[in-house]
Amino acid sequence: MTDANKKRIDTKLPRHWQVKLSRFFASVWVELSVGALVLVSVVLTLLEFAIAETASGPRDIELLTVLERTSNIITWVFAIELTLRYLGASSKRKFFRQYWLDIVAVLPLFRVFRVARAVRLLRLIRLLRLFGVMSRLASHFPYILRRGAMEYLVVCGLLALTIVFGSGAMMFFEGRSGAAPEAEGEALDLEDSFWFSLYSLFAGEPIPGPPRTIGGKIVAVFVMFMGLTIFAMLTGTVSAFMVERLQTEGVKVNWDDLRDHVIVCGWSSEAEIIIREFRAWSVGKKTPIVFVTEWERDRPSLSPDIESNVFFYNDDFCRIAALEQVGIHRASTCIILADTSGGRNEQDVDARTVLAALTVEKLNPDVYTCAELLNRSHGSHLTMGQVNDYVVSGEYGAYLLAQAAMNRGLMDVFTELLTYQKGNEFYRVKLPDRWVGTSYMDTFVELKRSYNAILVSVHTADGQMFVNPPDYEFCDGDEIVVIAEEEISL
């Protein structure tokens, strides 16, 4: 490894700090605060333009100085914010693609050339991200209403941004400083610039007449172009509602916004059961669940009552690019189903499962990975790869059938214990330090008396497991498995 590569590795921000920064800037209140600062910055810039056009006394000069200093402070806040976003970005190339206009807007160059001060108006584009925030805040609305509200909100937002940008730019180019000496009496102030932008936007032609300067003519063309674009968007939105296309439209997902979600690789009849179990386990949270599976024509369908916050990504789950796209680095759990599609035999199915599980563990060792196998002999590969857990589906079905035949009525007990949707279920709980040194029997009695929970097994810190041991004394780091109606806190 060269010295240059070592230097790049040493100066890279630690992964946990990148995650913290990414979560911080993904929060709603941060996005709203940035949006408010953008609006304040743009208003201050427009005021600077207006006052600079008519400044004639010491009071105007003093007010202009205050505005410039306030704008400087806000600019420094944006510079610090962009720096932190850069440090927290997992992909630097993607950061520059997303924020290059914001970087231009905070460059110190606009303090050297007056013309470049108008570059600060580019910050208005950052307000488009607020539409995504409003979409998250409106998640409790019905799906059709929510999608429709967002379409109209985007149209209204583009209208406002175009009018504000056009007003500021027209006042800058067509104001007193931009007008020729013989046309100084026809210079536009802020009010005239506002009405020019508004009329031109809706009329599709410069009203009351074409601008005099080259910059003004370019701005007028931009405003008219945005008018045509916004009209087309509005027409398309209304038409989509009238033909009910939104009812069949696929859900668009910003994969970078997903955090602590569940990734399910593959698809089978077990998928709905998994979704319902996670919904029952995380009541009120609605943990996002992402299915990575391939389909040719129509994506897999779900019951309407469980499709909320469930997303699909059409790709091969064995591909690293597909796993990274759905945020495997930020996921909390990954479940890999036995993919029998395409007529694959048992060996091929397990081979893909093992490959996917090992890839997931390599990409994110912190994610909890659970895989489904068809043949137990392939489980040794998962154990060597330190995959957290695996299930041999065929074996457990045979065990349950045998138990049901030998112990009548036992299936009702299994049905209740193996689902979070009703009755009692299994819970794994960390044993508190104050219970270290107590016996299994004493802990069993205390749990039943105080928590109405039944102690089933012990999991030691070194990975050993004891089910209903006859004599055991708890040690530091032990975890226990209990049967209870709800998760208990010791």
N, C-alpha and C positions, 0 to 999 in steps of 0.2 A: 504494500500500500504506500502510495506517495505521500509526501508531507502535505500537499494540497488537499488530498482526500481526508487525511487525518484532521486537518484544520476544519474542514467542512463538517465532519462528524462531531468534533468537540464543540463547535459553536452552535450546533442545532439544539433547539429548545427541547427539553425532555418531553416525552410523550404525554405524561399526566398533566403537564402544564398546557400543552396544546389542547387537550380535551377540556380542561377547565376554561380556557379562553374561548374555545369554540362554543361551549354551552353558555357562557356569559353573554356573548354577542348574539346568540340565538334566542335569548329571552325577549319576551314581548316588550317589557318596559324599557330595555335598552334601545330597541328599534324605534319605539315611540319617542324616546328622548332625542335620538339622532334626527328623527324627522322634524321635531320641534326646533332643534338647532339649525337645521337646513332652512326652514321657513324664516327664522329670525335672521339668518345670514343673508338670505335673498332680499328680505325687506330692507335691511340695512344698506345693501348694495344699491337698491333702487333709490333710497333716500339720499345716498351719496351722490348719485347721478343728478337727482333733482336739485339738491342744494348747490352742487358745483356749477349748475347751469345759471343759477340766479344769485350766487354769493356776491355780496356787495359791501359788507361791513364786518367789523371785528367779531360780532356775535355769530354771524354765519360761518366765519373761518373757525371759530372756537367749536361750534357745533359739528362742523365737518371733521375737525380733529378728533372729537370724542367718538364719532361714528367710525372713523378709521381705526382707532385704537380698539374699540369693541370688536370690529371685524377681525382685527389681528388676533385677539384672544380666541375668538371662535375658530379661526383658521388653525391656530396651534392645537386646539382641542381636537379638530378633525385630523391633524397630522399625527397626534398621539394615538387617536383611535385607529387610524389606518395602519400605523406601525404595529399595534397590538394584534390587529386582525391578520397582518402578514405573519407575525410570529406564531399565531394559533392556527394558521391555514395548513392543512395536510398536503395540499398541492399548491406550490408557489405559482405555477403557470396558470392555474385556474384563478388564483387570486388576482393576478394582473389582468386577466381577461374580464373579470367581473368589476374591478375597481379602477381601471385605467383612467376613466373620466374623473373620478374623485381625486386621483393623484394629480392630474393636470390642474384641478381646481384649487389645490393647496400649494402649488409650486410658488416659490418666492418671486418668480419672474413677474407676477402681476403687480408687484410693488415698484418695478423698474419702469415698465411701460404702462401708461394709463389705459391704452386700448385693451391690454390684457386683463384689466379688472373685470371686464364683462365675462371672463372665463368662469368667475365664481357662480354665474347663473347656471352653469352645468350641474351644480349640486342639486338642482331641482330633479334631475333624473333619479337621484337616490330615493326620492319619495315613492317611486314605483314599488320599492320593496315593502312599503307599508301596506300595499294591497294584500300581500301574503299574510301579514300580521292580522289584518282585519278578517281575513278568511279563517284564521285559527280562532279568533275571538268569536266568530259567528258559527262555530261548529255545532251549536245546539239547535240551529235552524234546520228545517227539513232539507233534504239534499237538493231538490229542484230549486227551492227558494234560495238556498245558499249559493248555488252556482249562478243563478240569475242575478242575484244581488251583486256578486263579484263582477260579472260582466258589465253591469251598468256602472259600478263603482270605478272600474278601469276607464270607461268612456268619460265619465265626469272628471276623473283625475287628469286624463290627457287634455281635456278641454281647459281645465284650470292651469295646468303647467304651460300649455301653449300660449294662453293669454298673458300670463305673468312674464314668461320669457320674451314674447313678442313685444310687450309694453316696455320692458327694460331695454331691450335691444334697439327698438325704434327711437326711444328717447335719447339713447346714446348716440346713434348715428344721425338722427334727424333733429336733434336738439340744437341749441345755440352753438355749441362747440363743433358740431359736425356740419352745420349749414354754411353755405358760402356767404360772404359779407353782403352781397346784394339781396340774398334771400333770408336774411336774419329775421325779418318780420314774420316769415312763414314757419319758423322753427316750432317743433312740437314739444309741448311740456308733457308731464306725466299723464294728465287727464286725456289729452289729445292722443297720446300714444296708446292708451288703454282702449279708447273707442275705435281707433284705427285697427288694432289687432282684433277686437271683437267683431267689427263689421266685416273685415277681410276674411276672418275665419268662417263665418256663416255664408257670406255672399260668394266666396270663391273668386273674388277679384279685389284689387286694392281700392278701398273706399276711404276718403272721397276721390283720391287720385293716386297715381304712381309716385313713389318716393323720389327724392332728388339725388341721393347719394347711392354709390354702389352697394355699400353695406346695408342701407335701408331696403334696396331692391331685393337683395338676397334674403333678408329677414321676411319681407312680404311674400316671396315665393315659398319660403318655409312654412309660414302661417297658412297660406292657401293649400299647400300640400297636406298639412296636418288636418285641415278642415275636410278634405276629400277622404283622408284615411279614417278619421273618426266617424264620418258619415257611413263609410263602408262597414266599419266595425259594428255600429249601432244597427244598421240594416241586417247584417248577418246574424246578430244576436236575436233580434225580434223574429227573423225567419226561422231560426233554429228552434225557438220556443213554439212557433206555430205548427211546425211539422214534428214536434216532440222528439227532436234528435237528442236532446240532453238526457232523455231517459235511457238511451243506449250508449251514451258517450262514456269512454273509459276514464277512470279517475286518474288525474295527473298528479304525480308525486314528486316532491322535491326531496330526493333521497338524502341530501346533506342535512335536512332538518330532523331526520330520525335519530333518536337517542334511546338506549336501553331497550331496544325492541327485540322481538323474537323473529328469527329467520327459520323458515321451514323449507328444506330442499326436497323437491319432488312433490308428487301429488298422488293421492289414493283415496279410497273411501273412508280412511281414518282421519282425513283432514278436518271434517266438520266436528268430529269428536274432540280433536286437539283444540280447535278454536273455542268450543263451548267450555272445555275444562279450564283454559286460561281465562276466559271471561268470568267463570265462577270463582276462580282462585284470586283474581285481581279485581274484585268488585269495585266499581267506581273509577278505576284507573284507565280502563280500555287500552291496555298495552298494545302498541302497533304490532301487527303480525304480517310478515312479508313472505310470500310463497315464491320461490325461484323454481320455475318449471317451464317446460317447453310445450307449446301447442301450435298447431298449424293454422286453424281457422278461428275458432271461438275459444276464449279463455275459460277455465273451469268455472262453474256456477256454484253459488252458495245460497243458502236460505236467506231471505231478506232480513231476518231478525239478528243475524250474526255478521253481515257483510260490512258493518261499520268498522272503520279503522283496520280493514284487511286489504292488503295491496298485493299485486301480482307483477312479477318481472319475467318476461319471456326470454329465457336463455338456459343454457346448460349449466347446472349448478356445480359441475366439476371445473368450470373455467374460473381462473383467479380473477379475471376482469369482472365477471358477473358478481362474484362475492364481494368484491371491493365496491362495485356500483351500488349495491343495496346496503352498504355500510357495515360490513362484517367487523370492522375495527371498533365500531361504536355499539354493537349489539351485546345483549346480556345473555342470550340463549340461542343455540342453533340445534335444530332437530333435523335429522336426515332420514327420510323415509326410504324404504326399499322401492326403487323405481323399476317397475316391471313393464313399463310401456315399451312399445316397439318390438315386442316378442322376445325380450332378452331372457336368457336362461338364468338359473340360480347363481351360477358362478359369476356371470357378468354383472348381475345386479349387486352382489356383495362386493365385487371389485370396485364398482363405481361408488358404493357407500364408503368403503375404506379410503379410497382416494379423496373423496370429498371431506371426510372427517379429518384426515391427516392434514389436508390443505387448510381447513378452518383453524385447526390448532396451531399451525405454523403462522398464519396471518394474525391471529389474535389468541394468545395463550390464556387470556383472562376470560374468554367466553366459555359458558358451560355448554359442552357438546354432548348430545345424546343421539346415538345412531340405531337404526333398525336393521338387523341382519336376518337372513333366511337360514344360515348354517352357522352353528356355534364354532366350528373349526376355524372360521375366519376372524373370530373375536380376538385371537392372540395378537393380530396386527394392530388392532385398536388399543389393546393394553400396552403394547410396546410404544405406540405413538402417544401415550398418555391422554387418550380420549377419555373424558370423564365417565361416560356410562354407555352401555349398549343393551339392546333388547333383542332376543331371539323370538320373533313373533310366533313361528310355528310351534315351538316347544311349549310356550306358555298356554297356548290354546289346548294342547294335548293334556297338560297338567290339570287345567281347569276341568276338562271333560272327565278325566279319571277321578278327580276329587268329588265332582258332582255325582258320579256313579257310586262311589264308595261311601259318601257321607251325604245323604239326602238333605236338601234344604240349605246346603252350604253355599250355593250360588247366590242366594239372597244376601248373605254376609259379604261375599266378594263384591257384588254389585254396589253395595253401599260404600264399602271401604275404598274402592278403586275410583270413585268419582267425587269431585268437589261440588257437584250440583245438588246433592241432597245428603242428609244424615251425617254420620261420622266419616272421617278419612284419616290418612296417615299424615303426620307432620314431623319434620326433622328440626330439632331445637338444640341450640348450643347450651351446654350445661353451665350455669353461673359458677363463679369461683367459690362462693360460700358453700356449695354442695360438694366440693372436692373432699374426698375422704369418707363420704357416707356410703353405706352399703346399698346394694341393688334393692333389697327388700324394703329398707327404710324409704328410699326414694319412690318406690312403687306405691307404698301406702300414702305418702305425702302428696304425690301427684293425683291420686284418686280422690283423696279427701279434700284437697284445696282447689283442684282444677277440673275435677271429674274427667281426668285423662288416664289412659291405661298405658303403662310403660311396656314397650315391645322389645327394643334392642338397644345396643350400645355400639357406637362407632368411635374408635380410639383415634388419637392424633396421628398415629403411624399407619392408619388405613385398615386396621383389623375390625371385624364386625362380630358381635356376639348377640344371638337371639335368645332372650329369656334365660340368661346364665343362672345356674344354681347358686353361685356365690361370686360376687364381684364388688370391688371397691373402686369408686370413681376417681379418675385422675385428672390432672390439668389438661385442658384441650379436648376432653371428651364431648361427643354430641350424642343425643338420644333420639329415638323414634317413638312417638306416642300416637295413640288413637284418641281423637277428640272431635267434638262438633265444630270447633273453630280453632284457629291458630292461637296458641297460648304464649304468654310472655313471662318468663321465669325471672 
